[in-house]
Amino acid sequence: MKLRELMTSDVQTCSPQDTVVQAAQIMRNIDVGIVPVVEGDKLVGVVTDRDIVLNVVAKGQDVNTARVKNCMTSSVVTGTPDMDAHRAADLMAEHQIRRLPVVENGRLVGIVAIGDLATVSIHENEAGYALSEISEPSQPQH
């Protein structure tokens, strides 16, 4: 199955110039922990709840004036609409990510989550594997 059949295509986004409060409000309103960052329709990064906490709140910055561009992740792992779900699960496991933005010619066209892969019975093993790999700490716990 291709990602175009599994992806959410109505994706809420923010811009690099938005405040982190605006990004956090999007996260709250749609109950997610990640928002793609776009300029026009081009994907330029993602911002996560973790990005906001570690790169803004924990540094004592003012969340009302801090901009998404200063805390977002700009090197984003992406998939394509024609990517096979098996490959997407492998990619997500390899990079320890739970959500994969889907782009076509640099333009954001959707997003796929581990849960999207798990909803298709033939992909339960891939989703489970990806989640188990994502859940592994990247560094040993002390």
C-alpha angles and dihedrals in degrees: 000000000000125000091243087069094050106032128102105239099185095075123174111224141179134206128243089249094056118105119251087245089061090050091047091050090054089051091050095045095053097028099240135127098217135054124189113234115222139178105206099326096322117111110234100165148316131256122208134192086248091054090054095047097045100035101036115014097039090049091053095244121155106260090203093063103026111106128223090236089066096056106025126109108244100183099074127180107224142181132210129236090250094049113119115246090235090058091046091053090050091049092049091049093046093052096034095236129142097202131043121199111221116220136181117195089345092305118122109239102163150325132245124206130196086251090059090057092047093055090068107073095214088060099049092103093048093047091047092049092048092049092048090051092046091050093055112101113248089218128035114265115242 
